Amino acid sequence: MAQQEHPFAHYVRILGKGRNGSRSLSQEEAETALRLILRNEVEPVQLGAFLMLMRVKEESPEELAGFVRAARADMAPPAGLGADLDWSSYAGKRRHLPWFLLSTLLLAENGIRVFMHGASGHTAGRIYTQDVLSTLGLRHATSWDEVAEDLEARNFAYFPLEHMCPKLHEIIQLRPLLGLRSPVHTLARLLNPLDAPYVMQGIFHPGYRPVHQEAALLLEQPHLAVIKGEGGEIEVNPDMACLVQSVHDGVLADEEWPPLFPQRHVKQPELEVGHLAALWNGELEDEYAEGAVISTVAVTLQMMGRAETRDAALAQARQMWRQRPREKYSRAA
């Protein structure tokens, strides 16, 4: 007696039917496929095949939009909980410390509610945001209630994917087993679960910038900026030109920001996470790090419409940095 085909086999076949027969999923197909995955209605062998076929093909904007819609429905944050700015942190840092974390705190100190989400531990040899929060006296939230508390207390909250969407966390942790990143690494950056009007995104591979732009259009995201961030995080490298590709009310735009410094800085031989607090409180002088913080804030301010030009955004960011409350985030609580 012939065995009945599993419902998820349909989606594996679409992706893997061969050079001439395969195609990308439609937005609706992608949404249904991820919904089945999130409900644990997929066999492990099917999930592995699906993830790797998608990895080889690379995700289309329509697929990403469908995945995001399914994931958002699964997360279901409390009604009324909101943020001004969505900030994802999934790559981890290897060559430099996560200076962008100070950028988000600087924005929060200036009245911008920043919701950060991320994951840690999926790639060896990297420093993840979640693991350094305590050096600044911060915690990671373990529930939506704690997210609300942190946003109310300090305009900043970090929520791990592990608690926000456990199944996606489980999949992202498969990287050491599969040897490759999966679509979840891209999908997670687009989640924006609190439907913040402004979104910053960082990618590692430049080819993904326009994919993020087009997915944002499909998701009707009002304002977004995506950059090739240092190490794949949302952090401007002040030693290099930075192409900012954005979306504003359905219109795509590109703008290249020149390097902040005429010459590149020498990379520090060792990464000491305590330098994050030391830079904030003024004990450490590091031109590169300060430039990274200020440049990242400036790009964000312009994306949020708080500065019309690059020069105005940089001037505002520098003023914010000079006026920062140095007594905060100075040592682990």
Steps between C-alpha positions, in 0.01 A plus 500: 500500500644837396594732781312828505716804428578727793343849465840672531647297212323741264721788613823299485410394146440857385856592600675178397338382177813561297655776295201542272217393727576677827392851589473737793203484734226756472443723802196291597688170457789626713262610773328160506833313492642685799171468685529120469859517625407715799221256589747208495303338219815430297736202521868579583620369163250726323612801701866439418425458130283811494757717677789395279304524174400850604861579591633391160228690314507803735182657632282722281328810640164324465620199697643718776177699526300178528734360764477823702119497495493144633758575771325816614174311544683242710668754731190700589636774732253670735269755344614855562867416545700708253838647416629779278794309357552130425862383516609143430825342620568151368847497345731549797833683479844354432735781397365780719288536811125560456532879511150527350362407842619840625330657197165351602545613860584851381181506294304371799646772723361751249142377524490233228344168608733232364392136480792267429467130431766246420658161554833379632729201489426371150846582358821434690750777564255791501392745767122523524300790634315289755829394654630854562186668631597428860828692460283811459265414786226385264294183483337309220125461531353152533136595439293766328418638846869558565535662156227745600672568833836569337357726232318697766803523728774586250355516145702188417420131510680193368291188439672176393350302215505204738211655694341697218460206260652175635465305177692757297766498771521123472551527124762775519698279739528235228781693330783294658320181395420607143820697447308783336272784600129449437221735383428570867815716519345729239140464615582591860632842398164582343274391785423840658251332737390827665423656161738790561471771232879518465729203437878473480652188346854381449614231257835344416457418131434817292265315265243470778447876534249533213325179609437658840375818334255313278378279785436814705282633219295180497462521878396867471779608734488886503868570565804274482873527442729206427878513493789258458586526865831416662496126556140488376361703791338844475822691544662749263872444448628860515809406300302397192233640270151385603217453252167560675206348313169613642124493465283800581125477448532261207793676332843336470811713542877448503760732654870441546660643812877561461747377764517708816880476513759541220702197610403163639567422863702204622280229647543438871687170561252387765135576567428598859127532564565732793606762246133556415435650843838674501427677172157609624626644829804666344773282650594370155593710199456311175450704183377204295247388763367852554474544124305175468254604772447849358475390135247229585288747696521751214374252239214413735407862562483570129291187438259617772467842341669678791769647276472594134863458396796283588690796646204604713453143622869469593494835682194393698653161582822662622304734724304208642826317571653802674191539719458131588450418871840349566402365840257251340601164350846547646537172682314173537208522739 
